[in-house]
């Protein structure tokens, strides 16, 4: 298992992501924005069943139940 430490860059990117989503009228949790920011920064695929992540076009995601 790989560990990805969270730093100021991730926090900044998560905040920037939240602001962009809210400007588009999309409600998103701060912790989900942090998860997305870490995944994007590290070029990871986020395995999730949460459809809310579809609002982030630059995020690679897959439904792990499919």
C-alpha positions, 0 to 999 in steps of 0.5 A: 500500500502506498501512502501519499502525505498531504501538504500545503499544495494539496490543501491549496488545490483542494480549495481551488477545486472547491471554489471552481465547483461552487461557482458552477453550482456544485455542492462538494465536501471539503474532504472529497476535494482533498481526496480528489486533489491528492489523486490528481496531483499523484496521477492516481485513479480514484476507485469509488462508487460516489457519483459526485466525483464525476463533477471533476473532469480532470480526475481519473475515477472508476467504480470499483463495483463494476 
